């Protein structure tokens, strides 16, 4: 089974580590939104998300601002539940 790909802002190193430990493939958002991802995790949202005025995404965007790494990873698992593995993060 192919790993679920999660794009995560570089400032969220603990979240990246937690997602990797849970079995997700983690990629950076530094170069923009990569193709073939299953979710995006950011450290806050604003009107100019990722330097673009209008971002259209068909994947969940999780705002990790104010969340622990475990909470953010749990939200990824919850939002991806039922659409592949891993869906449960403990």
N, CA, C and O of each residue as an XYZ file, in Angstrom:
360
protein
N       0.849     -1.180      0.000
C       0.000      0.000      0.000
C       0.892      1.240      0.000
O       1.886      1.307      0.723
N       0.525      2.201     -0.807
C       1.287      3.441     -0.897
C       1.014      4.329      0.322
O      -0.117      4.430      0.797
N       2.090      4.972      0.818
C       1.946      5.877      1.953
C       1.153      7.110      1.557
O       1.244      7.589      0.427
N       0.378      7.614      2.499
C      -0.328      8.878      2.291
C       0.692     10.004      2.355
O       1.508     10.033      3.277
N       0.672     10.943      1.392
C       1.615     12.063      1.320
C       0.987     13.297      1.958
O      -0.095     13.735      1.566
N       1.682     13.845      2.944
C       1.215     15.014      3.659
C       2.233     16.137      3.452
O       3.413     15.965      3.759
N       1.790     17.275      2.938
C       2.660     18.440      2.772
C       2.574     19.270      4.043
O       1.483     19.621      4.492
N       3.740     19.584      4.626
C       3.787     20.278      5.914
C       4.753     21.456      5.811
O       5.832     21.334      5.230
N       4.358     22.604      6.382
C       5.254     23.750      6.443
C       6.514     23.377      7.200
O       6.469     22.626      8.175
N       7.658     23.916      6.736
C       8.940     23.579      7.352
C       9.028     23.994      8.818
O       9.775     23.382      9.581
N       8.286     25.014      9.226
C       8.334     25.480     10.618
C       7.697     24.494     11.597
O       7.781     24.688     12.810
N       7.071     23.455     11.089
C       6.353     22.492     11.927
C       7.127     21.172     12.055
O       6.569     20.099     11.829
N       8.403     21.256     12.414
C       9.258     20.068     12.518
C       8.682     18.995     13.448
O       8.718     17.818     13.090
N       8.152     19.350     14.626
C       7.585     18.301     15.490
C       6.388     17.585     14.845
O       6.202     16.384     15.039
N       5.588     18.323     14.087
C       4.444     17.715     13.396
C       4.953     16.773     12.310
O       4.427     15.672     12.149
N       5.971     17.197     11.564
C       6.561     16.338     10.538
C       7.053     15.030     11.155
O       6.784     13.949     10.633
N       7.773     15.139     12.266
C       8.313     13.952     12.928
C       7.190     13.026     13.380
O       7.286     11.809     13.221
N       6.139     13.587     13.936
C       5.018     12.772     14.445
C       4.299     12.065     13.304
O       3.921     10.900     13.430
N       4.111     12.771     12.191
C       3.450     12.157     11.035
C       4.302     11.035     10.447
O       3.778      9.984     10.082
N       5.612     11.254     10.354
C       6.506     10.197      9.856
C       6.444      8.972     10.770
O       6.394      7.837     10.297
N       6.449      9.214     12.081
C       6.384      8.113     13.044
C       5.082      7.335     12.909
O       5.027      6.142     13.206
N       4.028      8.023     12.456
C       2.725      7.384     12.290
C       2.595      6.680     10.937
O       1.574      6.050     10.664
N       3.631      6.784     10.082
C       3.601      6.056      8.825
C       3.236      6.866      7.607
O       3.020      6.293      6.538
N       3.159      8.186      7.726
C       2.871      9.038      6.574
C       4.165      9.420      5.869
O       5.221      9.485      6.499
N       4.089      9.673      4.572
C       5.181     10.295      3.837
C       4.997     11.801      3.978
O       3.921     12.321      3.682
N       6.027     12.503      4.425
C       5.944     13.939      4.667
C       6.804     14.667      3.644
O       7.972     14.333      3.443
N       6.204     15.675      2.996
C       6.920     16.501      2.032
C       6.794     17.959      2.447
O       5.879     18.338      3.178
N       7.741     18.777      1.958
C       7.789     20.189      2.326
C       6.864     21.026      1.458
O       6.581     20.685      0.309
N       6.400     22.129      2.034
C       5.639     23.120      1.288
C       6.526     24.266      0.807
O       6.025     25.233      0.233
N       7.842     24.172      1.035
C       8.748     25.275      0.732
C       8.689     25.698     -0.738
O       8.811     26.886     -1.036
N       8.507     24.766     -1.643
C       8.461     25.089     -3.069
C       7.058     25.264     -3.609
O       6.872     25.312     -4.825
N       6.067     25.360     -2.739
C       4.676     25.452     -3.167
C       3.943     24.161     -2.861
O       4.467     23.286     -2.173
N       2.745     24.048     -3.368
C       1.919     22.875     -3.105
C       2.312     21.762     -4.073
O       2.110     21.893     -5.280
N       2.876     20.660     -3.549
C       3.291     19.560     -4.428
C       2.095     18.799     -4.997
O       1.005     18.808     -4.425
N       2.318     18.149     -6.121
C       1.290     17.289     -6.709
C       1.201     15.986     -5.923
O       2.171     15.560     -5.298
N       0.042     15.366     -5.962
C      -0.121     14.044     -5.393
C      -0.142     13.970     -3.885
O       0.211     12.941     -3.309
N      -0.551     15.049     -3.232
C      -0.616     15.019     -1.773
C      -2.036     14.703     -1.320
O      -3.002     14.870     -2.065
N      -2.132     14.241     -0.070
C      -3.425     13.866      0.490
C      -3.944     14.871      1.509
O      -5.137     14.890      1.811
N      -3.047     15.715      2.046
C      -3.440     16.750      3.013
C      -2.312     17.771      3.098
O      -1.175     17.506      2.709
N      -2.662     18.950      3.621
C      -1.713     20.032      3.834
C      -1.817     20.450      5.292
O      -2.917     20.615      5.819
N      -0.654     20.624      5.953
C      -0.634     21.111      7.330
C       0.159     22.410      7.353
O       1.311     22.460      6.921
N      -0.481     23.469      7.868
C       0.147     24.788      7.911
C       0.139     25.328      9.333
O      -0.590     24.843     10.198
N       0.963     26.337      9.551
C       1.039     27.003     10.847
C       0.309     28.334     10.751
O       0.928     29.397     10.812
N      -0.992     28.272     10.603
C      -1.816     29.470     10.478
C      -2.211     29.711      9.038
O      -1.464     29.380      8.117
N      -3.369     30.280      8.846
C      -3.879     30.606      7.523
C      -4.107     32.105      7.451
O      -4.527     32.733      8.422
N      -3.824     32.666      6.289
C      -4.145     34.069      6.082
C      -4.707     34.252      4.674
O      -4.888     33.279      3.942
N      -4.980     35.488      4.300
C      -5.577     35.756      2.998
C      -4.629     35.462      1.839
O      -5.083     35.291      0.707
N      -3.324     35.399      2.096
C      -2.346     35.154      1.052
C      -1.617     33.845      1.342
O      -0.388     33.815      1.404
N      -2.364     32.783      1.515
C      -1.853     31.469      1.858
C      -0.828     31.003      0.831
O      -1.119     30.939     -0.363
N       0.371     30.679      1.303
C       1.467     30.181      0.480
C       1.835     31.127     -0.654
O       2.326     30.682     -1.692
N       1.605     32.438     -0.473
C       1.986     33.408     -1.480
C       1.042     33.489     -2.656
O       1.371     34.095     -3.676
N      -0.102     32.901     -2.534
C      -1.093     32.925     -3.614
C      -2.366     33.569     -3.092
O      -2.767     33.353     -1.948
N      -2.982     34.349     -3.934
C      -4.222     35.000     -3.531
C      -5.382     34.016     -3.445
O      -6.198     34.089     -2.526
N      -5.454     33.107     -4.394
C      -6.555     32.139     -4.428
C      -5.984     30.737     -4.488
O      -5.433     30.327     -5.510
N      -6.113     30.012     -3.408
C      -5.640     28.635     -3.386
C      -6.856     27.723     -3.431
O      -7.747     27.806     -2.585
N      -6.876     26.859     -4.427
C      -7.947     25.881     -4.546
C      -7.312     24.522     -4.326
O      -6.362     24.143     -5.012
N      -7.846     23.804     -3.371
C      -7.294     22.500     -3.054
C      -8.427     21.513     -2.844
O      -9.460     21.835     -2.258
N      -8.211     20.319     -3.330
C      -9.190     19.251     -3.132
C      -8.785     18.339     -1.989
O      -9.350     17.261     -1.807
N      -7.802     18.785     -1.221
C      -7.335     18.002     -0.069
C      -7.565     18.824      1.190
O      -7.648     20.050      1.124
N      -7.668     18.159      2.338
C      -7.846     18.896      3.589
C      -6.650     19.791      3.890
O      -5.501     19.396      3.697
N      -6.933     20.996      4.363
C      -5.899     21.907      4.850
C      -6.092     22.019      6.347
O      -7.129     22.492      6.812
N      -5.092     21.586      7.105
C      -5.179     21.578      8.571
C      -4.336     22.719      9.113
O      -3.146     22.823      8.817
N      -4.963     23.568      9.905
C      -4.275     24.673     10.561
C      -3.757     24.156     11.901
O      -4.538     23.889     12.813
N      -2.431     24.017     12.016
C      -1.826     23.469     13.225
C      -1.513     24.536     14.265
O      -0.952     24.228     15.317
N      -1.865     25.766     13.988
C      -1.594     26.848     14.936
C      -2.290     26.569     16.264
O      -3.505     26.376     16.306
N      -1.517     26.550     17.346
C      -2.070     26.309     18.673
C      -2.256     24.846     19.029
O      -2.719     24.534     20.126
N      -1.900     23.935     18.115
C      -2.040     22.507     18.381
C      -0.685     21.902     18.723
O       0.348     22.379     18.253
N      -0.687     20.864     19.530
C       0.539     20.092     19.748
C       0.772     19.245     18.494
O      -0.114     19.117     17.649
N       1.969     18.668     18.383
C       2.267     17.786     17.255
C       1.297     16.609     17.228
O       0.841     16.197     16.161
N       0.986     16.071     18.406
C       0.065     14.942     18.486
C      -1.338     15.341     18.043
O      -2.006     14.586     17.337
N      -1.787     16.526     18.456
C      -3.123     16.992     18.062
C      -3.202     17.227     16.558
O      -4.189     16.860     15.920
N      -2.158     17.840     15.992
C      -2.147     18.100     14.551
C      -2.135     16.791     13.767
O      -2.868     16.651     12.788
N      -1.309     15.830     14.188
C      -1.258     14.531     13.525
C      -2.592     13.801     13.668
O      -3.048     13.145     12.731
N      -3.207     13.912     14.825
C      -4.518     13.310     15.030
C      -5.571     13.906     14.121
O      -6.448     13.195     13.631
N      -5.491     15.203     13.891
C      -6.429     15.864     12.982
C      -6.218     15.378     11.552
O      -7.186     15.183     10.818
N      -4.968     15.182     11.150
C      -4.696     14.627      9.825
C      -5.345     13.251      9.710
O      -6.045     12.974      8.736
N      -5.117     12.394     10.695
C      -5.709     11.063     10.681
C      -7.223     11.100     10.640
O      -7.852     10.320      9.925
N      -7.811     12.012     11.411
C      -9.272     12.133     11.433
C      -9.804     12.584     10.077
O     -10.790     12.040      9.580
N      -9.153     13.576      9.482
C      -9.619     14.121      8.205
C      -9.413     13.156      7.045
O     -10.141     13.218      6.054
N      -8.425     12.259      7.156
C      -8.179     11.285      6.098
C      -8.839      9.945      6.374
O      -8.765      9.042      5.540
N      -9.473      9.796      7.507
C     -10.115      8.536      7.863
C     -11.049      8.044      6.780
O     -11.847      8.804      6.232
N     -10.937      6.765      6.483
C     -11.801      6.175      5.477
C     -11.286      6.325      4.062
O     -11.899      5.817      3.123
N     -10.146      7.030      3.890
C      -9.596      7.210      2.547
C      -8.170      6.699      2.482
O      -7.309      7.358      1.900
N      -7.905      5.568      3.051
C      -6.565      4.994      2.999
C      -5.926      4.924      4.358
O      -6.521      5.328      5.357
N      -4.738      4.422      4.397
C      -4.036      4.227      5.664
C      -2.817      5.121      5.710
O      -2.352      5.533      4.647
N      -2.270      5.449      6.860
C      -2.857      5.202      8.160
C      -3.934      6.220      8.469
O      -3.785      7.394      8.132
N      -4.992      5.806      9.090
C      -6.071      6.700      9.443
C      -6.165      6.931     10.934
O      -6.801      7.886     11.380
N      -5.535      6.061     11.708
C      -5.602      6.199     13.163
C      -4.232      6.544     13.707
O      -3.256      5.841     13.446
N      -4.160      7.609     14.452
C      -2.910      8.023     15.077
C      -3.122      8.052     16.568
O      -4.030      8.721     17.062
N      -2.279      7.319     17.295
C      -2.423      7.281     18.741
C      -1.183      7.823     19.399
O      -1.107      7.876     20.626
